[in-house]
Amino acid sequence: MTRYRRLPMETLFNARDIGGYATMDGKVTKYGRFIRSELPCNLSEKDSQFLRDYGVKLTLDFRTDFEVNALPCCLMSGHPWQKYVRSAMSDKQSEPPIPEKNSETKKSNPALDFLNPDWIQIYLAIAENGKSWVKNNMEIAAGIDGAILYHCMTGKDRTGLFTAMLLGLCNCYPSDIIADYSISQINLRPFYLKMMRFPEMLNEKGEPDLTLRFYQTNPENMFAFLQYIDEKYGSMTAYLTSCGIAEETLRKIADSLTEEAM
């Protein structure tokens, strides 16, 4: 079967196979093992069949109860060829410390501004506060023989971090990890036009205001995340080990996601 970087689908715009990336030890990531995506909502019959034919065996949903109740994933049921699993990240796990000046006045955390969040601070908070979430996802992934489709809402932040961890574990080049993260901003434009209709998120033309940080996947965000991991832990593997993930589990994932380059 033909393998793709961005899957040619009707109802998903940011569904991408993370295969095809060179590693720094002479290997390449395999196609057909991990697929990152935005929320599969209103998936067409053709797209559902595509995912089945592509070998998807598990859908891993990173969203909160609130998000799932508001917009259910259409792969939650009715698709017996795959299993659906929730692995929600709590709001606390993604919440940076409140600056002291805000804490004293009981103001809200400026890093969590809905329209202009500080993604770097949020990503670093997830790295430290979300270790149990990371561990759970890696252990789930290690137990699946076949392709895993993992997603959050837009498929760029929680999904982007998990992708960075997978590619970092495989010793992929940082520039490729950053590029993979950054392209979501381009792929998701049709999704934003379709889904994001809140008045405060629109420009004067009534279109999504893409100057808002909510929509963006600035390369500097991922650069800062990878730099933090490297400076504090030495490597992505060392970081994942600090999450309590067994060496055997990490090796199993890396082996399943890499192969010798042709």
Order of alpha helices (4+ residues) and beta strands (2+ residues): beta-beta-beta-alpha-beta-alpha-beta-alpha-alpha-alpha-beta-alpha-alpha-alpha-alpha-alpha-alpha-alpha-beta
